[in-house]
Amino acid sequence: MPLDVSIRPARAGDEHELLALHRAVWSPVSEAAPIRPPDGTVFDERHPAESFLIAEQGPKIVAYITQGPPTPLASNRHVRQIQGLGVHASARGQGIGQALVEAACAAAQAQGARRITLRVLGRNLPAQQLYLRCGFTVVGILPEEFFLDGAYVDDIWMSRRLSAHEHADQ
């Protein structure tokens, strides 16, 4: 990762810039959901500002990752899920995405998580390769889960163990 890039938790004041970044990196190759409108929001009840980590290059946000509980169930609180990752085209190939994934894993582990999961579209090979480099493994495939741009697309589920510790209370 370049020396001039720093990773930090997002703040409420970052929302406008994060929305612009999300819209800039949105692609039907990586997203099953439609693009957010220009006057949309990024932060919501399931994705508060504190669930995001951002990478800044100088004063500019160039990448983000968000992780949080996959469900509201207490029986599932030991798991976190990466629920979004985006790196601006100008910042790709510099290790920023990998640094964000590792930072999200570290944050999840610090919150007591034992495992982190994610879902990635079958046609998003660069993201799959990134997650494999970060120690994720494919744990399941939902064939033809989405119909996007006139084609059926698989939903790939990936997972990574965060700790070897057994937690009886989790």
C-alpha positions, 0 to 999 in steps of 0.5 A: 500500500502506498505510504500516502494512504491511510485507513480510518473509520468513517465519520458521519461527515464522510457520507457525501464523498462516500456516496460519490465514490460508491457511484463512481465504482458501481458496476453491474459486474460487482453489484446486484443492486441498482446504482444509488441515486445522486441524492441517496444515502450510504449510512443507514440502520444496518450500515452506520458510519462506524461499520465503514473503514475508508482509505484516504490518499491525501485528503481524498477518500479512494476506497471503502469497506463495510462490515457488520453482523449478517443478521440481528440474531444473538446466535449469529453475533460471532460472525461478521460479514463484509457488505461492501468494498469499493476502490476508485479506478485511480487507486486500484492495483496498489494493495489498498483493497487488500489492506482494507479487507485485512483491516476489516478482518482485524476490526471484526476480530476485535469486536469478538467475531470468530468468522467473517463471511461475504458474498461475491458475484460469480462474474467478479473474478478480481474480487474473488481473487482478492478475497482468496489472497486474503485467506477466504475460501469458497463455502458455497455457490448459489447457481444462477441466483441473480438475473443481471444484464440478460444473464444468470449470475452465481452468488458465491459465498466465501468465509474466513476464520478469524480466531482459533479460540473457542468462545462458549458465550458466543 
